[in-house]
Amino acid sequence: MDLQSTQYSHMTIITVGEARIDAAAAIRFKDAMRAATATGAGHVVLDLSNVTFVDSSGLGAIVAAMKQMGGARRLDLAGLTPDVAKVFRLTRMESVFTIHDDILDLRSRATG
């Protein structure tokens, strides 16, 4: 799974470089997220702006990534494409995650 991690003083932004988080990619996603979040800031933002499809396995993998980070750390989401945002709305996961519209705004705040 292609994940790019950028560390800032108080935030880590992890960008998913693939178009799909589905059953075929879910285990690779969880493993890559575990490695990417093993150390670093307590606030992690998952940039999903390149992801155009998430199925139930992918959704479960994102939830699992949040849970494996533990209660003291926070996983937010950003840059959801319309189809991915719809999955989060339909499953009411927007009440579980803080979802930011614009990853560029977060990047500018992290460097500012």
LORO-278291 format. One line per field, with one value per atom (N, C-alpha, C): y, z negated, x negated. Coordinates in Angstrom, 1 decimal, padded with zeros to 4 digits. Example, Ala and Ser with C-alpha at 12.3 -4.5 7.8 and 13.67 -1.06 7.14 Angstrom:
BEGIN
v <- (-005.7|-004.5|-003.3|-002.2|-001.1|000.0)
w <- (-007.8|-007.8|-007.8|-007.1|-007.1|-007.9)
u <- (-013.2|-012.3|-013.2|-012.8|-013.7|-012.9)
END
This chain:
BEGIN
v <- (-001.2|000.0|001.2|002.1|003.4|004.4|004.6|005.7|006.6|007.9|008.9|009.7|009.7|010.3|011.6|012.6|013.9|014.3|014.5|014.8|016.3|016.8|018.2|018.1|019.3|019.3|018.7|019.0|018.5|017.6|017.3|016.5|015.7|014.5|013.7|013.6|013.9|013.7|012.5|011.6|010.3|010.4|010.4|010.5|009.1|008.6|007.4|007.6|006.9|007.1|006.2|005.4|004.5|004.9|004.4|004.9|004.0|002.9|002.0|001.5|001.5|000.7|-000.2|-001.4|-002.5|-003.8|-004.8|-006.1|-006.6|-006.3|-006.7|-005.9|-004.7|-003.9|-003.7|-004.2|-003.8|-004.3|-005.5|-005.9|-005.2|-004.9|-004.1|-002.7|-002.1|-000.8|-000.8|-001.8|-001.8|-002.0|-002.8|-003.0|-001.7|-001.1|000.2|001.3|001.3|002.3|002.1|000.8|000.4|000.9|000.7|001.1|002.7|003.3|004.8|005.5|004.9|005.5|005.0|004.1|003.5|004.6|005.6|006.8|008.0|009.1|010.4|011.1|012.1|013.0|012.3|012.8|012.3|012.5|013.5|013.8|013.4|012.4|011.9|012.3|012.8|013.1|012.1|011.4|010.5|011.2|011.5|012.3|011.2|011.3|010.3|011.0|012.1|012.8|012.0|011.0|010.2|009.0|008.7|007.5|007.8|006.9|007.1|006.0|004.9|003.8|003.2|003.1|002.4|001.5|000.2|-000.8|-001.1|-002.0|-002.3|-002.8|-003.5|-004.0|-002.8|-001.9|-000.7|000.2|000.3|001.1|000.5|-000.9|-001.6|-001.4|-001.4|-001.2|000.2|001.2|002.6|002.7|002.0|002.0|001.2|000.1|-000.6|000.2|001.0|001.9|002.9|003.4|004.3|003.6|002.4|001.7|001.3|000.9|000.4|001.6|002.8|004.0|004.2|003.7|003.8|005.1|005.2|006.3|007.6|007.6|008.9|009.6|008.9|009.5|009.7|010.6|010.9|010.7|010.1|009.9|010.7|011.7|012.5|012.1|012.4|012.2|013.5|013.5|014.8|014.4|015.4|015.3|014.1|013.8|012.7|013.1|012.2|012.4|012.1|012.6|012.4|011.0|010.0|008.6|008.1|008.5|008.0|008.7|010.0|010.8|010.1|009.7|009.1|007.8|007.0|005.8|006.1|007.1|007.6|008.1|008.8|009.3|008.2|007.3|006.2|005.3|005.1|004.2|005.0|006.3|007.2|007.3|007.0|007.1|008.5|009.5|010.8|011.3|010.5|010.8|010.2|009.3|008.6|009.4|009.9|010.6|012.1|012.9|014.3|014.3|014.9|014.9|016.4|016.6|018.0|018.0|019.1|019.2|019.3|020.1|020.5|020.2|019.3|018.9|020.0|020.8|022.0|022.9|023.2|024.1|023.5|022.2|021.5|021.6|021.4|021.5|022.9|023.9|025.3|025.6|025.1|025.3|024.6|023.4|022.6|023.2|023.9|024.6|026.0|026.6|028.0|028.2)
w <- (000.0|000.0|000.0|000.9|001.0|000.1|-001.0|-002.0|-002.1|-002.0|-002.2|-003.5|-004.4|-005.7|-005.8|-006.2|-006.4|-007.9|-008.6|-010.0|-010.2|-011.0|-011.5|-013.0|-013.6|-015.1|-015.9|-015.5|-016.3|-015.5|-014.3|-013.4|-012.4|-012.1|-011.0|-009.9|-008.7|-007.6|-006.8|-006.6|-005.9|-004.6|-003.5|-002.2|-001.6|-001.3|-000.6|000.9|001.5|002.9|003.9|003.4|004.2|004.3|005.4|005.7|004.9|004.4|003.7|002.4|001.4|000.2|000.1|000.6|000.7|000.0|000.2|-000.4|000.1|001.3|001.8|001.1|000.7|000.1|-001.4|-002.0|-003.4|-004.4|-004.2|-005.1|-004.9|-003.6|-003.3|-003.9|-003.8|-004.3|-005.9|-006.6|-008.0|-008.4|-007.7|-008.0|-007.8|-006.6|-006.3|-007.3|-007.7|-008.7|-010.1|-010.5|-011.7|-011.7|-010.6|-010.5|-010.5|-009.8|-009.6|-010.9|-011.8|-013.0|-014.2|-014.1|-015.2|-016.1|-015.5|-016.2|-015.6|-016.3|-015.7|-016.5|-015.9|-016.6|-017.1|-018.1|-018.7|-017.8|-016.9|-015.9|-014.5|-014.0|-012.6|-011.7|-010.6|-009.6|-008.4|-008.0|-006.8|-005.6|-004.7|-003.5|-002.4|-002.2|-001.3|000.1|000.4|001.6|002.9|002.9|004.0|004.1|003.1|003.0|003.5|004.5|005.2|004.8|004.1|003.7|002.4|001.5|000.2|000.1|-000.2|-000.5|-002.0|-002.4|-003.8|-004.4|-003.7|-004.2|-004.4|-003.4|-003.5|-004.7|-004.9|-006.0|-007.3|-007.4|-008.6|-008.8|-007.7|-007.9|-008.4|-008.0|-008.5|-010.0|-010.4|-011.8|-012.6|-012.0|-012.8|-012.9|-012.0|-012.1|-013.2|-013.3|-014.4|-015.8|-015.9|-017.1|-017.5|-016.6|-016.9|-017.4|-017.1|-017.6|-019.1|-019.6|-021.0|-021.4|-022.6|-023.0|-023.1|-023.4|-023.6|-022.3|-021.2|-019.9|-019.0|-018.1|-017.3|-015.8|-015.1|-013.7|-013.0|-012.3|-011.5|-010.0|-009.3|-007.8|-007.1|-005.9|-005.1|-003.6|-002.9|-001.4|-000.8|-001.5|-001.0|000.4|001.3|002.6|002.5|003.4|003.2|002.9|003.6|003.4|002.1|001.7|000.3|-000.8|-000.6|-001.6|-001.8|-000.7|-000.7|-001.6|-001.4|-002.2|-003.7|-004.1|-005.5|-006.0|-005.1|-005.6|-005.7|-004.8|-004.8|-006.0|-006.4|-007.5|-008.9|-008.8|-009.9|-010.6|-009.8|-010.3|-010.4|-009.8|-010.0|-011.5|-012.2|-013.7|-014.5|-013.9|-014.6|-014.3|-013.1|-012.7|-012.6|-012.8|-012.4|-011.0|-010.1|-008.7|-008.3|-007.7|-007.2|-005.7|-005.2|-003.8|-003.0|-003.5|-002.7|-003.3|-002.7|-003.2|-003.1|-002.1|-001.8|-003.0|-003.5|-004.7|-005.9|-006.1|-007.2|-007.1|-005.9|-005.6|-005.9|-005.5|-005.8|-007.2|-008.0|-009.4|-010.1|-009.6|-010.2|-010.1|-009.0|-008.7|-009.2|-009.5|-009.9|-011.4)
u <- (-000.9|000.0|-000.9|-000.6|-001.4|-000.9|-001.6|-001.3|-002.5|-002.3|-003.3|-003.1|-004.1|-003.9|-004.7|-004.1|-004.8|-004.6|-005.8|-005.8|-005.8|-005.0|-005.0|-005.2|-005.4|-005.7|-004.5|-003.3|-002.1|-001.2|-001.5|-000.6|-001.4|-000.9|-001.4|-000.3|-000.6|000.3|-000.1|000.8|000.5|001.4|000.7|001.5|001.5|002.7|002.9|002.7|001.8|001.4|002.2|003.1|003.8|005.3|006.0|007.3|008.4|008.0|009.0|008.4|009.3|009.1|010.3|010.0|011.1|010.6|011.3|011.0|009.6|009.2|007.9|006.8|007.0|006.0|006.1|007.1|007.4|006.2|005.7|004.7|003.4|003.1|001.9|002.0|003.2|003.5|003.3|003.9|003.7|002.2|001.5|000.1|-000.7|-000.4|-001.1|-000.8|000.4|000.8|000.2|000.1|-000.5|-002.0|-002.7|-004.1|-004.2|-003.3|-003.3|-003.0|-002.2|-001.8|-002.4|-003.4|-004.1|-004.8|-005.3|-005.8|-005.3|-005.6|-005.2|-004.2|-003.6|-002.6|-001.4|-000.8|000.5|001.7|001.5|002.6|002.2|002.9|002.7|003.8|003.6|004.6|004.3|005.4|005.3|005.9|005.0|005.4|005.9|007.2|007.9|008.2|007.6|007.9|007.7|006.8|006.5|007.4|008.2|009.0|010.4|010.7|012.0|013.0|012.6|013.4|013.0|014.0|013.8|015.0|014.7|015.8|015.8|016.7|016.8|015.5|014.7|013.4|012.4|012.5|011.6|012.1|013.4|013.9|013.4|013.5|013.1|011.6|010.8|009.4|009.1|009.8|009.6|010.0|011.1|011.5|010.4|009.9|008.9|007.6|007.3|006.1|006.3|007.5|007.8|007.7|008.2|008.2|006.8|006.0|004.6|003.8|004.1|003.4|003.6|004.7|004.9|005.7|006.2|007.0|006.4|005.1|004.4|004.0|004.2|003.9|005.1|005.1|006.3|006.1|007.0|007.0|008.1|007.8|008.8|008.7|009.7|009.7|009.8|009.2|009.3|009.4|010.0|009.9|010.8|011.9|012.7|013.3|013.2|013.8|015.3|016.2|017.6|018.1|017.6|018.0|017.6|016.4|015.9|016.6|016.9|017.7|019.1|019.7|021.0|021.0|019.9|019.8|019.7|019.0|018.9|020.2|020.9|022.2|023.2|023.3|024.3|024.0|022.8|022.5|022.4|022.7|022.6|021.2|020.2|018.8|018.4|019.1|018.7|018.9|019.7|019.8|018.7|017.9|016.8|015.5|015.3|014.1|014.4|013.4|013.4|012.9|013.8|013.5|013.3|012.1|011.7|011.9|012.5|012.7|011.5|010.6|009.4|008.1|007.4|006.1|005.0|005.2|004.3|004.3|005.5|005.7|004.9|005.1|004.4|002.9|002.4|001.0|000.4|001.2|000.7|000.7|001.7|001.7|000.6|000.3|-000.8|-002.2|-002.4|-003.6|-003.7|-002.5|-002.5|-002.7)
END
